C-alpha cells in the first residue's frame, strides 16, 4: 500500500510540475513568492512544491520518512 500511495503522489506531483501554467491560472499570482523570489516566483514556487512532494513520496516509500520522524520525535535521553 505504501508503494501505491507513493506512486500516486509522484504522478500527481509530476502533473503539478508539468502543468504549472494550468495551476497558475487556477490560483493566480501569490504575493509572497512574487515578492521574495521575484517576477515569475509563483510559477517557481508551484514547481518547488511539486518537487518537495516527490521527495516526500520517495522518503515515504523507502521508509526514510518514518525514520526521520522517529529520530525527531523521540527524546534524546532514554527513559528507564
N, C-alpha and C positions, 0 to 999 in steps of 0.2 A: 504494500500500500504506500509505503514511503517513496518508492521509486515512481509510482504512478502520479502522486501529488507533485513530486519534483519535476517530472517531465511536463505536466500540465502548466506549472508555474513558469518553466523555462520557455515553453511555446508561447504563452500569453505575454511574457516579458519581451520575447523576440518580436512579437507583433507590436508591442509598445515602442520598441526601438525603431523598427522598420517604418511604421506608420505614424511617426512623430507629428507630421503635419496635420493628420486627421485629429489626433488628440489635442493638438494645439488649437484647432478650430473649435473643439468642444469646450476647453477650459479658458481659452483666451490668454492674454499676457498676464503673468503673475508679477506682482510688484517686487518681491524680494529677489528673485533671480535676475530680473532686469536691472535692478539697482546694483547688486553686488557682483554679478558676473559680467554684465554689460549688455549691449544690444544682442538679441537672439538668445539671451540667457534662459528663457523659458524653454526653448527647444532643447538646449543642452541639459537643462535640469530634468526634463522628461526622459531623455536618453540615460542620464545617470541613475535615475530611479529604476529604469528597466535593467541596467547593468547590476545594480545593487540587489534586485530581486533574483537575478540569475545566480549571482554568487550565494545568496541566501538559500536558494533551492539546492545548489550543489552541496553546500555545507549540510543541509538537512538530509539529503540523500545519502551522503557518506557518513553521517553520524557526528561530524565535527561540531555541528551546532549544539548538540546535547552536551558534548564535552566542554565546549566553551561556557555554556550555561551552568554546568555543574561546577566548573572552576571558578566562575564569578560569584555564584550564589551560595556556595558552601563556605563556612567560616574557615579562616586560615589556621586557627588554633583548634586542634582536635578535642572533642569533649569526651570525658570518661565517665 
